[in-house]
Amino acid sequence: MEKICNVPVAIPSAPELILDLLVAHSGMLSAQSLCRAGALMGIGESTLRVGLTRLASDGKIERGERGSYALNRAGPALSRAVDGWRQRGAQAVAWRNDWLAVHDAGVPRSDKTAWRHHGLALSLRGFAPLQTGLHIRPDNLRGGLAAEREQLQGLGLSSKALVFRLADMDEATQAAARKLWNVRALTAGYQRLQTGIERSEKRLDKLPLEAAVRESLLLGRAVIAHLIRDPLLPAELMSPAPRIALQAVTRRYQDKARKLWRTWFAQA
């Protein structure tokens, strides 16, 4: 895997690249511009156009005039989760030591795709396994149980899973629950990503434009992928300071990257 400023980055697939660019630019982009971006990532034009067709068929993007495309902001929840990373921290509210739980022992594993979507939903919403078939997270997100159930289902949680509030655990179980997240590793990850993105930000203006837009997209998507998986733990379990600092530098980095991409697109 390629590294940029000591941060591992992955080359996106055609659909991933299209969604990333449409999310970042929050408007219409032409198929021609998207194909140019695909070439920058080593993705052929035919592959890119197939990706456009599939995303439009799935309702993830919308066709505009003259072969242009935009993100469907009423589309699948995963695209909205990526689109809303800047505001994600605002979802957290005061914690009263209760938990939200998902019991999925009765969910069939035979449909591998559905099971993968189920697991992704739990991961994106910050759930961790307390016992076999029981996943929990602090009940500290705006909207409480009803909103969380809706979010999980939108992200692909199985309809066979039970989603409920969990309270009044015994002292030993409560202590075990508080240790489910590796806070030290999370903090170190935030700090490593912040260092990497600050290093890249300083050198973007010195790179050739084509290299700068490529680097900004690959590094930016790696950091944003980390941020949308942030469990948003309450301050009682983890200080929010490292996450807030990373969000701030990533907002600034993305704003700079958008300007570079607009300049590069205008060169067509």
Buried (B, 14 or more C-beta within 10 A) or exposed (E): EEEBBEBEBEEBEBBBBBBBBBBBBEEBBBBBBBBBBBEBBEBEBEBBBEBBEBBBEEEBBBBEEEBBBBBBEEBBBBBBBBBBBEEBBEBBBEBEBBBBBBBBEEBEEEEEEBBEBBBBBBBBBBBBEBEEBBBBBBBBBEEBBEEBBEBBBBBBBBEEBBBEEBEEBEEEBEEEBBEBBEBEEBBEBBEBBBBBBEBBBEEBEEBEBEEBBBBBBBBBBBBBBBBBEBBBBBEEBBEBEBBEEBBEBBEEBBEBBBEBBEEBBEEE
